[in-house]
Amino acid sequence: MYDEYFHGHPFCYHAMVHDMTACGAKRPWAEHNRGRCSIKRYEGCSMLVETDAALRDFMARCAKSPYMAIDTEFLREKTYYAKLCLVQIAIEGEVAIIDPLGIRDLSVMAPALSDPNIMKIFHASSQDIEILYHETGVVPTPVFDTQVAAALLGKTQQASYASLVHTFCGVTLPKKDSFTDWSRRPLSDSQVEYAADDVTYLPKIYRDMVSRLKEKGRLSWLDDAFAEISNPEKYEIDPRTRWRKLRRVNQLTPRQIAAAREFAAWREERAQKANIPRKWVVSDEQIVEACRREARTLDELYMVRGMRESLRPAEGRIVLKCIKCGLECAEEDLPVVQKAHKSEANVDIAVDLMNAIVHLRARQNRIAPQTLAPQNELMKLARGHEEDCELLTGWRYRVVGKELSAFLNGEFSLRLDDGNLVIDRPRKSAE
């Protein structure tokens, strides 16, 4: 399906790259008026979209393009919700730098973002899509994530955009504005160039990746991963599931975990309402420790380091009610926690044996072992934490995850034959 988005639509890559990456050249802005819209065009290729009218004009052109290469710039250090500062979109022949700080309605982007005939190309898409979903009300679809695809082409699991640009385009990107304040205005020329670079090369990388993946017969391996990326549920925030991400929460008893569930849900809602980072309310460590102590009074709650400074007495009393509710909840309402193996030594042995299988399949498929099965994911599987294990979803499940799960269930054994790993599967009994 992926190559059809370029069929009959030649992408003027070389012209764009030359225009956008001339070494050290100062590139003056030129003003172009389109009706009532004032659009700043950058050497005839990249433009800054600063008004609702200009955005509508550009989105009309997006509707005629077979693809949209998309990236965002945002700040999140001091807020719960990301503050969107820029949206960069490359279509055929042009790159738009959309300034959301001057635009009232970003929902006009929704039709193009959800158009099934337009491929949306991202690199490391998760946060970009989350922000676009929050701002426009739709999750971009269909999608192609070059970071996800790179793992099937011999790259590391989290290959950087700069490394892919260098590999596929032969260009070394500047790093000058990699840690800049994108909320400041006006934008500098170097900021605009940096932002444009983040999407300029994506169409060529996409085309080359699709071609190579088809040659290897791996293009369909990405279907499940990209379907998950486009699932709106991935970006919905449920405060009552946040406890699962608390550090060391599995060290608590089931009832203490129930208390942590209530406490963490209150923290999430408090952070959302105030639009501040959740750790500014209370930390993960403070939640777990308060629930470990089974705090019932303010004095017991304030025994946790830093809690007195984090929570006013009124908030503390609300938290105590949350803890009490969790500790006293009905048996059927207790959180379901996947138990780890009793012996960590058994976990280490299981991981060592699974690594043998991983290396065998990695060599056969020419995929780096750490990309095929990251060590932390093997540890999850060995401990029985299957719910969020990447090895049990998508292409990794097809290549090795299903086999690893079968091995742990005792469905086959391993042996060495003349130095080579051999998988012994029991013969099916005759019917």
Secondary structure, 3 states (H helix, E strand, C coil): CHHHHCCCCCCCHHHHHHHHCCCCCCCCEEEEEECCEEEEEECCCEEEECCHHHHHHHHHHHCCCCEEEEEEEEECCCCCCCEEEEEEEEECCEEEEECHHHCCCHHHHHHHHCCCCCEEEECCCHHHHHHHHHHHCCCCCCEEEHHHHHHHHCCCCCCCHHHHHHHHHCCCCCCCCCCCCCCCCCCCHHHHHHHHHHHHCHHHHHHHHHHHHHHHCCHHHHHHHHHHHCCHHHHCCCHHHHHHHCCCHHHCCHHHHHHHHHHHHHHHHHHHHHCCCHHHHCCHHHHHHHHHCCCCCHHHHCCCCCHHHHCCHHHHHHHHHHHHHHHCCCHHHCCCCCCCCCCHHHHHHHHHHHHHHHHHHHHHHCCCHHHHCCHHHHHHHHCCCCCCCHHHCHHHHHHHHHHHHHHHCCCCEEEEECCEEEEECCCCCCC
